[in-house]
Amino acid sequence: MNAPAHEAVQAVQSADPPMRPPPMLQTGIVGWLRANLFSSWISTAVTLALAYLLVRYAIAFVDWAFINAVWSVPGQDTSACRAVEGSGACWALITEKHRFILFGTYPYDEHWRPALCCVIFVGLYLISANKRFWRRELALIWLVSLGAIGVLLWGGILGLTYVEQERWGGLVITLVLATFGIAFAFPLAIVLALGRRSTSLPAVRALCVVYIELIRGVPLISLLFMASVMFPLFLPEGLNIDKLLRAQVAIILFAAAYLAEVIRGGLQAIPRGQYEAAEALGLSYWKKTGLIVLPQALRLVIPPMVNNFIGLFKDTSLVLIIGIFDLLNAAKTSIIEPAWQGFGVEAYIKVSIIYFVFCYAMSKYSQRLEAELNPGRRR
């Protein structure tokens, strides 16, 4: 074989075979559907049954919520809502009572004040969620903002009408209870978790164990009742602590006990070598804990901590049993009038959407924060 022919044969043998496209039924959306929803006859049957139920009830919900719904009524005349009761929603209730649901019995002409407070709270959450603002100035921003919220709600200065605390209600009460509950329960939980793990202070350890087990052993409702009914009996005559403050303290104590166990789990997950390395560097207990152990422990327990925060945000609705007009209690009270009785579903749907927005935002933020602080961990 001559040289040109030999080189041609080698070129053909060394050439890569042409790339063949993957089968259409195994890639893309078709491949995903086939692998996850139609992989077998059982999977196909379940998928089709669920699709039928989903379409059926989705169509029924659209008919109830949009097509047959009543969006407004003249005054208190709910005859149009009564005519479609069961087949259509009465969103006229939300149109008529949305300000009462959001702001409770706060004076109607002053509703801009709790509305502005809610905006300030949301702004604080957004700023605090941004790592660029994690500086000492953030604490000052919180102090100034909370002071402004107190001035807006109470009034009595700067030309604002004084509003007694008993008239506060709605969304702003929920945000106040949840924000202060999380802010004060978190550091208390850290102290309790460290105290329960203490080996050099047995008395402190025993006290933390008793506190945590006692608080976790009773429901939040019982703590709220004790704070509202029993606690005033032990106060000196003439001294009265506001009901909202007593409920806030009960929520803080309750949340701290649960958070303490979450943080203790994170502390126990830190390898012993981290403690020994910090001790080898000659660090004191507080430096070792604050600079090495605690930051790692908190990063590990971000999901369960946020889960407790979400639960605390929803548990604030339990204050309705002691007569505090939070968001849920305001929605419940909005349908007491005879004209609006029977349309509670619409009010509770609005409240559930508000709760969902805040809880979902916390959940998504925790996922992002966990990915940023634990880049080497994949869950």
Secondary structure, 3 states (H helix, E strand, C coil): CCHHHHHHHHHHHHCCCCCCCCCHHHCHHHHHHHHHCCCCHHHHHHHHHHHHHHHHHHHHHHHHHHHCCECCCCCCCCHHHHHCCCCCCECHHHHHHHHHHHHCCCCHHHCHHHHHHHHHHHHHHHHHHCHHHCCHHHHHHHHHHHHHHHHHHHCCCCCCCCCCHHHCCEHHHHHHHHHHHHHHHHHHHHHHHHHHCCCCCHHHHHHHHHHHHHHHCCCHHHHHHHHHHHHHHHCCCCCCCCHHHHHHHHHHHHHHHHHHHHHHHHHHHCCHHHHHHHHHCCCCHHHHHHHHHHHHHHHHCHHHHHHHHHHHHHHHHHHHHHCCCEHHHHHHHHCCCHHHCCCHHHHHHHHHHHHHHHHHHHHHHHHHHHHHHCCCCCC
